[in-house]
Amino acid sequence: MTYQNSLEFAKQLDRDDPISYLRKEFHIPTDKEGNEWLYFTGNSLGLQPKITKKYIKQELDDWAKFGVEGHFEAKNPWISYHEFLTDTMAKIVGAKPIEVVVMNTLTTNLHLLMVSFYQPTKTKYKIVIESDAFPSDRYAVQSQLAFHGFDPDQALIEWKPRQGEVLLQLEDLEAILDAQGDEIALLLIGGVNYYTGQYLDIKKIADLGHAKDCIVGIDLAHGAGNIQPNLHDSSVDFAAWCTYKYLNSGPGSLSGLFVHEKHAYRKDLPRFAGWWNHNKETRFNMRQPFDVMSGAEGWQLSNPPILSMAAIRASLDMFEKVGMDVLLEKSKKLTGFFEYLVNQIASDSIKIITPSNPNERGCQLSVQVANADKNLHKKLTENNIITDWREPDVIRCAPVPMYTSFEDVYRMVNVLESLL
Ligand SMILES: *Cc1c(COP(=O)(O)O)cnc(C)c1O
């Protein structure tokens, strides 16, 4: 696609955009005078769909009306409420319904998955992560290593960018596996890196790991709703993601969890148990010996928070209506336009560190500004442009196809240029 650097061109792209109407279906935050923010932090907390209130109100009303009977009598019976989320969530990450469940929060799920899938032995116990993995993931694997009696400093291997580079190369992961594969038990990799926006080839990572008998897990916090990861076909063993970033389900909302079908019927896997991963048919008999459910539902522990699930359901219904294919098509155009405009800025101090290949990124661009400090981010905010600042010098910006317009992107880059 060839772009032009003009407001009129941006407006034309909006007129040609078949899903531009979606923006009106979200609450766009404003400043005190009522001017809309240009919101580029959907990678941190997605905006609120206007229908969310209605979905939550339905459950509040049914709770008022039915009390405990709502588990069965509510319009959307709570007893099986999580099942309303499964099919759409499975489509979004490219999985079969049996492979997916929504439960807990992300870091909790990573731990529960490692209980089952990180089974170290004396000789095969190391874990590989990306060197700039999201801190929570790093703490999670460090604490798992320590829990199993290993020294995290010795047993945690970092897959690093090469000297002077910021992006990861698969050959370097391959080299790590060639050298130490026999000692590595688990790869836990961010499918889309939160810092650089790099979207890694998940299938290749799975193939490389499996060739050395390693379990492969993917954190899709920055992937779900942003890229199409085809989890089933990739054959990764497990994955987890939060739903409050690109999936617009509200602050601190629940996490999605994927366990590949090849593990769905494995009752031998070690795992923690609660009444919610016990066989549904006999769950309420209460005195049965534990009988674990098949598939991803077999990792649940507790009955889930319905109010939070209602918000997820509202968002997933929007995704279902629009479809990932349409969203991804707009996303590529929108981020392509953003990239084009940033590259037009006549300044050596600005550089995009996200891959330029649209197939190696989602919507996020991480813009590095030489000698910038947090002041630049502050000035953007004063101009109603909401971005995310990462020390020492990177501004992360996510034009989200559901609610960001081409005009937003044009205006944003214009202000950025004027501030440099
Ligand atoms: C956002 C994010 C988290 C946050 O974890 P919570 O348990 O939901 O607080 C963890 N890991 C990654 C990679 C993230 O992007």
PDBQT file of the ligand as one rigid body, heavy atoms in Angstrom, charges set to zero:
ROOT
HETATM    1  C1  LIG A 501       0.525  -7.789  30.956  1.00  0.00    +0.000 C 
HETATM    2  C2  LIG A 501       1.422  -8.933  31.142  1.00  0.00    +0.000 A 
HETATM    3  C3  LIG A 501       1.414  -9.677  32.340  1.00  0.00    +0.000 A 
HETATM    4  C4  LIG A 501       0.532  -9.291  33.484  1.00  0.00    +0.000 C 
HETATM    5  O1  LIG A 501       0.217 -10.382  34.292  1.00  0.00    +0.000 OA
HETATM    6  P1  LIG A 501      -1.017 -10.394  35.302  1.00  0.00    +0.000 P 
HETATM    7  O2  LIG A 501      -0.850 -11.678  35.994  1.00  0.00    +0.000 OA
HETATM    8  O3  LIG A 501      -2.275 -10.301  34.463  1.00  0.00    +0.000 OA
HETATM    9  O4  LIG A 501      -0.903  -9.203  36.206  1.00  0.00    +0.000 OA
HETATM   10  C5  LIG A 501       2.259 -10.774  32.427  1.00  0.00    +0.000 A 
HETATM   11  N1  LIG A 501       3.063 -11.122  31.398  1.00  0.00    +0.000 NA
HETATM   12  C6  LIG A 501       3.098 -10.427  30.243  1.00  0.00    +0.000 A 
HETATM   13  C7  LIG A 501       3.998 -10.842  29.127  1.00  0.00    +0.000 C 
HETATM   14  C8  LIG A 501       2.283  -9.309  30.083  1.00  0.00    +0.000 A 
HETATM   15  O5  LIG A 501       2.336  -8.602  28.962  1.00  0.00    +0.000 OA
ENDROOT
TORSDOF 0
